Amino acid sequence: MPVTPTYPGLYIEELPSSSHTITPAPTSITAFVGYTHPFRGLCATEGRWGQAIQIFNFVDYERMFGGLYQPTAELDANVANAVYQFFLNGGTNAYVVALRPRWVTQVGAGGTPARASFDPASTTLNGITFTAKELTSDTNPISITIRDVNLDTADILLTFETTLELHRGVKVAAGPSTDKDLIQTRLASSSLVTVTVAAGAAFTEATATIGDLTPPANAHGTFLAKDFTDAFVTDGELDKVDIFNLLVVPGVNDNAVMSAALAFCSANRAFFIMDPAGNWSADDTTPGLTKVEDAIGTVPNTYPNGALYFPYLKTQDPLTSAIVEQPPSGFVAGIYARTDTSRGVWKAPAGLETSIVNTTGVVDSGRMTDMRQGTVNDKGVNVLRSFPGSGTVVWGARTIGSNPALRQWAYVPVRRTALFIENTLMRNLGWVVFEPNDEPLWTAIRVSVEGFMLSLFRQSAFEGATPSKAFRVLCDHTTTTSQDVANGIVNIVVGFRPLKPAEFVIIKISQLAGQDQ
């Protein structure tokens, strides 16, 4: 507060700081969009379909969305697996937009597909109905065994894949609802089944299985592009998220979905990690598959905010221990997050240091040679390859901006660095609004932004030996004219020299003639 002098001498007055520190925006918050478990998790049980729900580890995912599950022929588990691989490979922060399971019925001849509800499979033993919380099939059932029946109590054994539950001393006889041993209470904690008990139900020694799903008549599983494009609308749930940096739509290579996702990322200053189609191959030696260099022309490239990775990866299914093939986007999103943390967003998420965790390598049809990769690299295909001593790594850092008009954004770290700076300044310059639009404001803006850019320069985020050669910040009468001032506009120009990855390393060797060996 102001000092009122009353005696000759020195006075101290503490002045408030006029500087505005800029806090860097996050760079690897990842949004996942796709179908999740139809029965389990708070999303399914509380009807939170379509909401953008934040998670910080895979335990959060299991609680909210039901976790991993073994898909049937009609339902896939790409989102669950992609999120699982994301956290294993270095991810720490994500949003999930869960879409309803994709069963539809055809309305009349050539009618519009309409979503149909379907019921989980169940079985009834002497008045006790057990209903599956998991996706089951006749070859992958939940097994129920009632044993050691003693008057009104019994043991109930439930098994499914690698999960085993044993509930001892369960009661079925009528009794007070507060009895903690009643079957309804004891099995409320089961991860495999729910139970309902009819009047007069009783325990008998029995074994049964819960087999396939029970979809409604004429229902069939299918992919609906509208399920996804509806998630990418202005003022939608994901659009209202404070910030996300990366978007993953695992396993989806539909043109309409990819176009909508790219446009959505452009509007939200985010970056789309794209999957190839499952039937793309490295060459034409596998009958029935499409060579990637022929297929890439179908991928939209009107925005530079995306990168495509090829091929699918092999990994061990944690539920069955079988080797399965999964789309790469979840793995790669984790690599982005890991690289951002260890090196910075300006470092290409590629190279021998990007060893992919939890994969046994690329699918057989996706193995690339150097010459073959050379034919797709400039088309914006980033290849995953395996090398001795390094495992499987990301071996490409191109955006899909093969469009000549977008060539300045040809590299993933260049585009993402620009998005990072844009997000940071947008989130930190709100104090400028309604300030007097004159030289003091312009000076304060320059000081704040230059301080932020200098901090990046000191982290080796830019090309250039000195700050003046690495970046510039302009905000004065040359950027903000008197007409701008009259219209309430202040213009800030921020330029930087991005670091481009050393993609082609050329080694020149010469021999000194006439010298002793």
C-alpha positions in Angstrom: 0.0 0.0 0.0 1.2 3.6 -0.5 3.6 5.0 2.1 2.8 8.2 3.9 6.1 9.9 4.9 6.0 11.6 8.3 9.7 11.8 9.3 13.0 12.3 7.4 14.5 9.0 6.4 14.1 6.0 4.1 10.8 4.2 3.5 10.1 0.9 1.8 7.1 0.3 -0.4 6.4 -3.1 -1.8 5.0 -2.8 -5.3 2.9 -5.5 -7.1 4.6 -7.2 -10.0 3.5 -6.1 -13.4 4.9 -9.1 -15.1 2.8 -11.9 -16.4 4.5 -15.3 -16.2 3.5 -17.7 -19.0 2.9 -21.3 -18.0 3.5 -23.9 -20.8 0.5 -25.7 -22.0 0.3 -29.5 -21.8 1.3 -31.4 -25.0 0.2 -35.0 -24.7 -3.3 -35.2 -23.2 -4.9 -37.8 -25.5 -8.5 -38.2 -26.4 -9.7 -41.7 -27.4 -13.0 -42.2 -29.3 -14.7 -45.5 -30.0 -16.8 -48.4 -28.9 -16.2 -49.7 -25.3 -17.6 -52.5 -23.2 -21.4 -52.7 -23.6 -22.1 -54.0 -20.1 -19.4 -53.1 -17.6 -18.1 -49.9 -16.1 -19.8 -46.8 -14.9 -20.2 -45.6 -18.5 -22.4 -48.6 -19.4 -24.2 -48.9 -16.1 -24.9 -45.2 -15.6 -25.5 -44.3 -19.3 -22.5 -42.0 -19.8 -22.2 -42.8 -23.5 -20.7 -39.9 -25.5 -19.3 -38.0 -22.5 -15.6 -37.1 -22.4 -14.3 -38.7 -19.2 -10.8 -38.0 -18.0 -8.6 -40.9 -16.8 -5.0 -41.0 -15.5 -4.2 -44.8 -15.6 -5.7 -48.0 -16.8 -7.3 -48.7 -13.5 -9.4 -45.6 -14.1 -10.4 -47.0 -17.5 -11.4 -50.3 -16.0 -13.6 -48.6 -13.4 -15.3 -46.2 -15.9 -15.5 -48.3 -19.1 -15.2 -52.0 -18.0 -11.6 -52.7 -19.0 -10.3 -55.2 -21.5 -12.6 -57.8 -22.9 -12.5 -60.6 -25.4 -14.5 -59.4 -28.5 -17.1 -61.4 -30.3 -17.2 -61.5 -34.1 -19.6 -58.5 -33.9 -17.9 -56.3 -31.3 -14.3 -55.2 -31.1 -12.2 -54.0 -28.2 -9.9 -51.5 -30.0 -10.4 -48.6 -27.5 -9.7 -50.8 -24.4 -6.6 -52.2 -26.0 -5.4 -48.8 -27.3 -5.8 -47.1 -23.9 -3.9 -50.1 -22.3 -1.0 -49.7 -24.7 -1.0 -45.9 -24.3 -0.3 -46.1 -20.6 2.2 -48.9 -21.0 4.2 -46.8 -23.5 4.4 -43.6 -21.5 1.0 -42.0 -21.5 -0.3 -40.4 -18.3 -3.4 -38.3 -19.1 -6.3 -39.1 -21.3 -10.0 -38.5 -22.1 -12.3 -41.3 -23.4 -15.5 -40.8 -25.4 -17.3 -44.1 -25.2 -19.7 -44.9 -28.1 -22.6 -47.3 -27.7 -22.0 -50.8 -29.0 -22.6 -51.0 -32.8 -25.6 -53.3 -33.2 -28.1 -52.1 -35.7 -31.3 -53.3 -37.4 -32.2 -52.6 -41.0 -35.6 -50.9 -41.2 -37.3 -52.3 -44.3 -35.8 -52.9 -47.7 -33.0 -50.4 -48.1 -34.1 -48.6 -44.9 -31.9 -46.4 -42.7 -30.0 -48.4 -40.1 -31.4 -47.9 -36.6 -29.6 -48.7 -33.4 -31.0 -51.7 -31.5 -30.5 -52.6 -27.9 -29.4 -56.1 -27.0 -29.2 -58.2 -23.9 -26.2 -59.9 -22.3 -26.5 -63.6 -22.1 -27.8 -65.3 -19.0 -28.7 -68.7 -17.5 -31.1 -69.7 -14.7 -30.5 -72.4 -12.1 -33.5 -73.3 -9.9 -34.8 -69.8 -9.7 -31.4 -68.0 -9.6 -30.6 -66.1 -12.8 -27.0 -65.3 -13.6 -26.4 -62.6 -16.2 -23.0 -62.0 -17.8 -21.2 -58.7 -17.3 -18.7 -59.9 -20.0 -19.0 -60.5 -23.7 -19.3 -64.3 -24.0 -19.6 -66.8 -26.7 -20.3 -70.6 -26.9 -16.5 -71.1 -27.2 -15.7 -68.5 -24.6 -18.3 -68.8 -21.9 -18.6 -67.9 -18.2 -18.7 -71.1 -16.2 -20.9 -71.3 -13.1 -20.6 -74.1 -10.5 -22.8 -74.4 -7.4 -21.3 -76.8 -4.9 -21.0 -77.8 -1.2 -24.8 -77.2 -0.7 -25.6 -77.2 3.0 -29.2 -76.4 3.8 -29.6 -72.8 2.7 -25.9 -72.1 1.9 -23.5 -73.0 -0.9 -20.2 -72.1 -2.6 -20.4 -70.5 -6.0 -17.4 -70.8 -8.4 -17.3 -68.4 -11.4 -14.6 -68.7 -14.1 -14.1 -66.7 -17.3 -10.8 -66.8 -19.3 -8.2 -66.0 -16.7 -10.6 -64.7 -14.1 -11.7 -67.0 -11.2 -14.1 -66.0 -8.4 -15.0 -68.2 -5.4 -17.9 -67.0 -3.2 -18.1 -69.2 -0.1 -21.1 -69.7 2.3 -23.6 -67.8 0.1 -27.2 -67.8 1.3 -30.3 -68.0 -0.9 -33.1 -68.6 1.6 -35.4 -65.7 2.4 -34.0 -63.5 5.0 -33.5 -59.9 6.0 -32.1 -57.7 3.3 -29.3 -56.6 5.7 -27.9 -60.2 5.7 -24.4 -59.7 4.2 -24.3 -63.3 3.0 -27.4 -63.2 0.8 -26.5 -64.0 -2.8 -27.7 -60.6 -4.1 -25.3 -58.9 -1.7 -22.3 -61.2 -2.0 -22.3 -61.3 -5.8 -22.8 -57.5 -6.1 -19.0 -57.3 -6.1 -18.6 -59.9 -8.9 -16.8 -58.6 -12.0 -18.4 -61.4 -14.1 -22.1 -61.7 -13.3 -25.2 -60.0 -11.8 -27.9 -62.1 -10.1 -31.7 -62.0 -9.7 -33.5 -64.3 -7.4 -37.1 -65.5 -8.0 -39.5 -66.4 -5.2 -38.8 -70.0 -3.9 -35.3 -70.2 -5.4 -33.0 -72.7 -3.9 -29.5 -74.1 -4.3 -28.8 -77.3 -6.0 -25.5 -78.9 -7.0 -25.2 -77.7 -10.6 -22.8 -76.6 -13.3 -23.8 -74.3 -16.2 -22.3 -71.9 -18.7 -23.3 -68.5 -20.0 -22.8 -68.5 -23.7 -23.5 -66.1 -26.6 -25.1 -62.7 -26.5 -28.8 -62.4 -27.2 -29.2 -59.6 -29.8 -32.7 -58.7 -31.0 -34.1 -60.2 -34.2 -32.6 -58.9 -37.4 -29.8 -57.1 -35.5 -26.2 -57.3 -36.8 -23.0 -55.7 -35.8 -21.6 -53.0 -38.0 -19.5 -49.9 -38.1 -21.4 -46.6 -38.3 -19.4 -43.5 -39.3 -22.1 -41.3 -37.7 -21.3 -42.8 -34.3 -17.8 -41.1 -34.6 -18.6 -38.0 -36.6 -21.2 -37.0 -34.0 -18.3 -36.9 -31.4 -16.5 -34.3 -33.5 -19.1 -31.5 -33.6 -18.9 -28.0 -32.3 -20.1 -27.7 -28.7 -20.0 -31.5 -28.4 -18.7 -33.2 -25.2 -15.1 -33.4 -26.5 -15.2 -29.9 -27.9 -16.0 -28.6 -24.4 -12.9 -30.2 -22.8 -10.5 -27.5 -21.6 -7.6 -28.9 -23.7 -6.6 -32.1 -25.4 -3.5 -32.4 -27.6 -3.8 -35.8 -29.4 -6.7 -37.6 -30.9 -6.9 -41.4 -31.4 -9.7 -43.3 -33.1 -8.2 -46.8 -32.8 -8.7 -49.1 -35.7 -10.9 -46.7 -37.8 -9.7 -45.8 -41.3 -13.0 -44.6 -42.7 -12.6 -41.5 -44.9 -15.6 -39.6 -43.5 -14.4 -40.2 -39.9 -10.8 -39.3 -40.6 -11.9 -36.1 -42.4 -14.1 -35.1 -39.5 -11.4 -35.9 -37.0 -8.8 -33.8 -38.9 -11.1 -30.8 -39.1 -12.0 -31.1 -35.5 -8.3 -31.3 -34.5 -7.6 -28.2 -36.6 -10.3 -26.3 -34.8 -9.0 -27.4 -31.4 -5.3 -27.0 -32.0 -4.8 -30.8 -31.6 -3.1 -33.5 -33.6 -4.6 -36.7 -35.0 -2.7 -40.0 -34.7 -4.1 -42.1 -37.6 -4.3 -45.8 -38.1 -4.0 -47.6 -41.5 -6.7 -50.0 -42.7 -6.2 -53.6 -41.4 -5.8 -54.9 -45.0 -2.9 -52.7 -46.0 0.4 -54.4 -46.7 4.0 -53.4 -47.3 4.1 -54.9 -50.8 2.0 -57.0 -53.2 3.2 -60.4 -52.1 0.2 -61.2 -49.9 -2.9 -62.0 -51.9 -6.1 -60.1 -51.0 -4.3 -57.1 -49.3 -3.7 -53.6 -50.7 -0.2 -52.2 -51.0 0.1 -49.2 -48.7 1.6 -46.9 -51.4 -1.6 -47.5 -53.5 -3.9 -47.0 -50.5 -2.5 -43.8 -49.1 -4.2 -41.7 -51.8 -7.5 -42.4 -50.0 -6.4 -40.7 -46.8 -7.5 -37.0 -46.5 -4.7 -34.5 -46.4 -6.4 -31.1 -46.3 -5.1 -30.4 -42.9 -1.5 -30.8 -41.6 -2.7 -31.8 -38.0 -2.3 -35.5 -38.4 0.2 -38.3 -39.0 -0.5 -41.9 -40.2 1.4 -44.9 -38.9 1.8 -48.3 -40.5 1.5 -51.3 -40.0 -0.5 -53.1 -37.3 1.5 -54.6 -34.4 1.6 -58.0 -32.8 1.1 -58.2 -29.1 0.1 -60.8 -26.5 -3.5 -60.6 -25.4 -3.4 -60.2 -21.6 -6.7 -62.1 -21.3 -5.9 -65.2 -23.4 -2.1 -65.0 -23.8 -2.6 -65.4 -27.6 -0.7 -63.3 -30.0 -3.1 -60.8 -31.6 -2.8 -57.9 -34.1 -3.7 -54.4 -33.0 -3.7 -51.0 -34.7 -0.7 -48.9 -33.9 -2.2 -45.6 -32.7 -2.5 -46.4 -29.0 1.1 -47.5 -28.9 2.3 -44.5 -30.8 0.3 -42.0 -28.6 2.2 -43.4 -25.7 5.5 -42.8 -27.5 4.5 -39.2 -28.2 3.8 -38.7 -24.5 7.1 -40.4 -23.5 9.1 -38.3 -25.9 7.4 -35.1 -24.8 8.4 -35.8 -21.2 11.9 -36.8 -21.8 12.9 -34.5 -24.7 10.2 -32.0 -25.5 7.5 -31.6 -28.1 10.1 -30.3 -30.6 11.8 -33.7 -30.6 10.5 -36.1 -33.3 8.7 -39.0 -31.7 10.8 -41.4 -33.8 14.2 -43.1 -33.8 15.9 -45.9 -32.1 15.1 -44.5 -28.6 11.3 -45.0 -29.3 11.2 -48.7 -28.5 7.6 -49.8 -28.4 6.6 -51.6 -25.2 4.5 -54.8 -25.3 4.8 -55.8 -28.9 6.5 -58.8 -30.5 6.9 -56.8 -33.7 5.0 -55.7 -36.8 2.6 -58.0 -38.6 4.2 -60.2 -41.2 2.5 -58.4 -44.1 3.8 -55.0 -42.9 7.5 -55.7 -42.8 9.3 -52.9 -44.7 12.7 -52.7 -46.4 14.6 -49.4 -46.8 13.8 -49.2 -50.5 10.1 -49.9 -49.9 9.9 -47.3 -47.2 11.4 -44.8 -49.5 8.4 -45.1 -51.8 5.9 -44.2 -49.0 7.9 -41.8 -46.8 7.2 -38.7 -48.9 3.6 -39.6 -49.1 3.2 -39.2 -45.3 3.3 -42.8 -44.2 5.3 -43.3 -40.9 6.5 -46.9 -40.7 7.0 -49.0 -37.6 10.0 -51.2 -38.0 12.1 -53.7 -36.0 15.9 -53.5 -35.7 18.3 -55.7 -33.9 19.1 -54.5 -30.4 16.4 -51.8 -30.5 13.2 -53.8 -30.9 10.3 -52.3 -32.7 10.5 -48.5 -33.1 8.8 -45.6 -34.8 10.7 -44.9 -38.0 9.1 -41.9 -39.5 8.1 -38.3 -38.5 6.0 -37.0 -41.4 2.6 -35.4 -41.2 0.0 -36.3 -43.8 0.4 -32.8 -45.3 1.7 -34.2 -48.6 -0.5 -31.4 -50.1 2.1 -28.9 -51.6 0.3 -26.0 -49.9 1.1 -27.6 -46.5 4.7 -28.5 -47.0 6.0 -26.1 -44.2 4.3 -28.5 -41.8 5.7 -31.7 -43.3 7.3 -32.8 -40.0 5.4 -33.9 -36.9 7.6 -32.0 -34.4 7.4 -28.8 -36.4 3.6 -28.9 -36.5 3.2 -29.9 -32.9 5.7 -27.2 -31.7 3.5 -24.6 -33.4 0.4 -26.0 -31.8 2.1 -26.0 -28.4 3.1 -22.4 -28.7 -0.4 -21.4 -29.9 -2.1 -23.3 -27.1 0.3 -21.8 -24.5 -0.3 -18.2 -25.6 -4.0 -18.7 -25.9 -4.2 -20.0 -22.4 -1.9 -17.3 -20.9 -2.8 -14.0 -22.6 -6.4 -13.6 -21.3 -5.2 -10.8 -19.0 -4.8 -8.6 -22.2 -8.5 -8.4 -22.8 -10.0 -4.9 -21.9 -6.5 -3.5 -21.1 -5.8 0.0 -22.6 -4.6 -0.7 -26.1 -1.4 1.3 -26.2 2.3 1.1 -25.9 2.4 0.1 -22.2 0.2 -2.9 -23.0 2.3 -3.8 -26.1 5.5 -3.7 -24.0 4.0 -5.9 -21.3 2.9 -8.4 -24.0 6.4 -8.5 -25.6 8.1 -9.0 -22.2 5.8 -11.9 -21.3 6.0 -13.7 -24.7 9.7 -13.1 -25.1 10.3 -14.6 -21.7 8.4 -17.7 -22.7 10.1 -18.1 -26.0 13.5 -17.5 -24.4 12.8 -20.4 -22.0 12.1 -22.6 -25.0 15.3 -21.4 -26.7 17.3 -22.4 -23.6 15.8 -25.9 -23.9 17.1 -26.1 -27.5 13.6 -26.0 -28.9 14.6 -23.8 -31.9 17.2 -23.6 -34.6 19.6 -20.7 -34.2 22.7 -19.9 -32.2 21.2 -16.8 -30.5 17.7 -15.8 -29.4 17.5 -13.1 -32.1 18.2 -15.8 -34.7 15.9 -18.3 -33.2 12.7 -16.4 -32.7 11.1 -12.9 -32.7 8.1 -11.3 -31.0 6.5 -8.2 -32.4 3.7 -6.2 -30.8 3.9 -2.5 -31.5 2.5 0.2 -33.8 3.8 -1.8 -36.8 1.5 -4.8 -36.0 -1.4 -2.9 -34.4 -2.5 0.1 -36.5 -4.6 3.0 -35.4 -7.6 1.3 -37.2 -6.9 -1.9 -35.2 -6.9 0.2 -32.0 -10.2 1.8 -33.0 -11.6 -1.7 -33.5 -10.3 -3.0 -30.1 -7.7 -5.3 -31.8 -4.1 -5.9 -30.7 -1.9 -8.0 -33.0 1.0 -10.1 -31.7 3.4 -11.7 -34.2 5.4 -14.6 -33.0 7.9 -16.2 -35.3 10.3 -19.1 -34.7 12.8 -21.3 -36.5 11.8 -24.8 -35.9 14.1 -27.8 -35.5 13.6 -30.2 -38.3 14.6 -33.8 -37.7 17.7 -35.1 -39.4 15.7 -37.5 -41.5 18.4 -38.2 -44.1 21.9 -38.7 -42.7 24.5 -38.8 -45.4 28.0 -40.0 -44.6 30.8 -39.0 -46.9 34.0 -41.1 -46.8 37.2 -40.2 -48.6 40.5 -42.1 -48.7 43.8 -40.3 -48.3 46.0 -41.3 -51.3 49.7 -42.1 -50.9 49.6 -42.3 -47.1 51.0 -45.1 -44.9 48.4 -47.6 -43.8 
